[in-house]
Amino acid sequence: MCLHLCRCKRFLLLAFSLSLFLSLSLSLSLSLSLSLFILYSPTAAAPLDDKIVGGYECSPHSQPWQVSMNIGYHYCGGSLINDRWVISAAHCWINPFAQVVILGDHHIWEYEGTEQYMALDAIYWHQSYDYQTLDHDIMLMKLAHPVTVNEFVQPIALPTTCPNPGDMCIVSGWGNIYTDSVFNPFNLQCVEVPIVSYEDCDRSYPGLITNQMLCAGYPEGGKDACQGDSGGPLVCNGVLQGIVSWGYGCAQPDYPGVYTKVCSLLPWINEILSSY
């Protein structure tokens, strides 16, 4: 199973992470906004039930905005929104000195020659982020250097309107592909799911769905994001409408996946992008 190449990629990544940590520790000053909601507790790490089940292997590099957040291994997803900024879920926060952002990847362990490895310059959470309810579960990460935009690495457009119930969307990630056991795939996975109305979503999660959340999935379950997909993109008609956030298990009947509603948070996103 490409063991030599897989080990080589892991070695290169760990070496890059070590050199990055040493250089950043000596020279990089992390600038955070005054409105940053800083979490220094274990609850700040990505939870284990962050959610692709029932999907398929994406056509290689068909999701060129897909990001892997990596601390020696993949732990969360994200989306490139311009050549300097990545968007993800706030609950995916980990000390930026310890992580690398990888773009242009398809096989998570095999070196393909298309990857770009990026350090972080700054991280911004929404000032109203609630780590208990996961309301305003959104995070913007400024890369230390602009990416090279090419056929393998491209930004995803932000929405100008909100999605409608029934709109079909694609979720992608390297997360768990089973509902009752753990197996993380090597290749990027995709799954198509429909937007669920607010009313139906609220019936599944009474009192837990806010205006900053949306749901996507099937009443019968079977298709969903899963552990390791958190922070990744929900793309509808070519624009980023959601960020994988939370849900009850993975692909369970009557429990659609819950996503951060990007269209509701555009004012905050645009403010951060224009200010920093």
N, C-alpha and C positions, 0 to 999 in steps of 0.2 A: 504493500500500500504506500509506495513512495516514501519509505521510511527514511532513506538518506536525505531526500530533499526536505521532508518535513522537519527533520532534526536540524538541518542547515538553516531553515527559516527561523526556527525557534532560537537557535544560537545567535543568528544575526540580530534578531529582535531583542534578545536579552542583552547582547553587547551594546546595541544602540541605546536601550533603556538605561544601562549603567553609565555610559558616557554622557547621555543626556542629563541624568540625575546629577552627576558630578559637576558638569559645566553649569547647569542651572543653579545648583546650590552655591556656586562661587559668584555667578555674575548676573543671574536673572532676578529682577525684582517684580513680584507679581502685583499688578495694579488691580484693585477690586473697587467697584463703585460703592458709595456710601449707603446705597439702598440695598446692598447685598445682604441676603439672609444667610449668615454663616452657621454651619452645623459642624460641631466637633464631637459628635456622639456616634456610637455604633449604628444608630438608626439612619445616619446619613448615607451609609453604603447601600448599593442596590439590593433589594430584597430577593429572596430565592423564588418567589412566585411571579417574577416579572415575565413575561411571556415571550417556530412556525410549525403548526400541526396541520396535517391534511393538505399540505401544499406540494410543491414540486421544485426541482432545481431550476433556479433562474437561468435564462440564457446568459452565458458569461458576459459580464460587463454591461448588461442591459439596465442596471440600476446604478449609473456612474456617480450618483450622489451619495451612495451608501458608505457609511463610515463604520469602522471597527474601533472601539475604544479599548485599549489594550494595556495590561499591567504585567506583561510576560505571557498572558493569555487573554483571549477575547472575553469581555464581561458585559459590554453594553453596545448598543448601536447608536447611530446618529446620522445626520444628513448635512451635506455641504450646501449652504445657501448662497454663498458667493466665494470668491477666491481666498478669503481670509477668515470666514466665519462658519462654524458648525453649530447646529441646533440639536439638542437632545433633551432628555428628561432630567429634571433636577434631582430625582432620587438616584440617578447614576453618578452623582458627584463622588469623586475620589481626589485626594490631593494631587494637583496637577503636576507636581514634581515627580510623581510616581508613575505617570501614564504617558502613553504615546497614542496619537491619533493616526490610523492607517486608512488611506484611500486607495482606490484602484485595485482592491482585492477581490478575488472570487473563491479560490481554494484557501482556506484559512491558515493552513500550515505549509503549503507548497509555495516556494518562491516562483513567481510568474514573470517578474521583470516589469510589471505594470504598476507596482505599488509605490506610493509616496508616504513617507513617514514624517510626521509633523509633531513638533513640541507645541506647548500651549503658552500663550502670553498672558491671558487673563480669562477669568470665568465670571459670569453674571447670572444670578438667579433672579426670578421675579420676587419683588419685595413681599408679596403676599403668599408665597409658597408655604404650604402646610404639609409637613412630612408625615402627619398622621392621617389626614384625609386625602392627601395627594392632590389637593386643589392647587391650581397654578403650577402644575408639575412641568416646568420648562426651564431650560438652561441654555445660555449662549456661550460658546467658547471661541475666543479669538486666537487664531493660530499665530505662532511666532513669525512665520513667513508665509507669503502667498503660495498657494498651490500652483502647479503647472496644469492649466486646463487643457485637456486633450480628449481623445475618444474614450479613455478609461476613467477619467476624473472630470466630472461636470457638475455644476450646481443645479439644484431643483428650484423651480419657481415657487414663490410664496403666493397664497391665494389672494384674490380680490373680492371674492364672495364666499359664503359658507356652503358646504355641500348639502344636497337634498337627500332625504330618506330614499333608499333604493339605489343611489349612485354606487357603482361598482368601483372598488379601490384595490390596490395591491399593497400588501405588507411584505417586507423583506427582512431577513436576518439570518444569523447563524445559531439561533437558539434551539432549545430542545424540540424534537419532532414527534415525541410521544406524549400521550396524556397521563399514562400510569407508570412511566419509568423515565430514566434520563439517558438520552443519546443526542449529543450535539453533532451536527453534520459538518463535514469538511467544506462542502460547497455552499454558496449562498442559496438560501431557499426563498421562494415566493409563494404567496397564497392570495387568492382573490376573495374579498368579502364585501357585502353590501353595507351601506350606512343604515343604521337603525334609528327610528324616530326617537325624539327625546322622551315621549310618553312610554314607549316600549322599553327604553333603556331604564327609565325610572321605575317601571314595574319590576324589572329584574334586580335592581339595586335601590330599594325604597329609601329616599332621603339622602342618598350618597352622591347623586349626580348633580354637578353644578353647571353653571353656564360656561365654564371653561373646560368642559369635558364633552366628548361625544362617544357613541358606541358603534361598533361594526361587528357583524357576524351573522350566523344563521340560527334560527330558533332551535333547530335540531342539533346544533353544535357541529363538531367534527373538523372545523377549520378555524384556526386562530393563531395568534402569536403565542410564544411560550418563553420559558426561562432562558435568558441570554439575549432576547430580542428587545428588551426595554430600551427606550430612547430612539428606536429606529423609526423609519418613515411609514406613514399611511398615505399613499399617493393616489389621488383621484383625478382623472382627466388631465394628467400631466402636472399637477400642482400638489404641494405638500399640505394636506388638510389635517393630518394628525400625527401625534408622537406616541409611540407605544408606552402606556403608563401602567395599567393594572387590570385586574379582573379576578373572578372566582375560578381558580384552577386554570386549565387550558382547554379550550374547545369543548366546554361543558354545555349540555342542552340548557336553553333559557338563560344562559349567562354569557352575553357577548363580551368581546374585549372592550376595554375602556381606554380612550386615547385623549391626550391633551388636545383641545380644540384650537388649532393654530389661528383660524380666522378671528377668533375672539380676542386674541392676544397680539394682533398686529400693531396696535399703537405702542405697546411696550417694546416689541421687537424693533420697530423702526426707530424708537427713541434711543435704544442701546446702540444700534448700528450707526446712527448719525452722530452720537455723542462720543464714541470711543473708536 
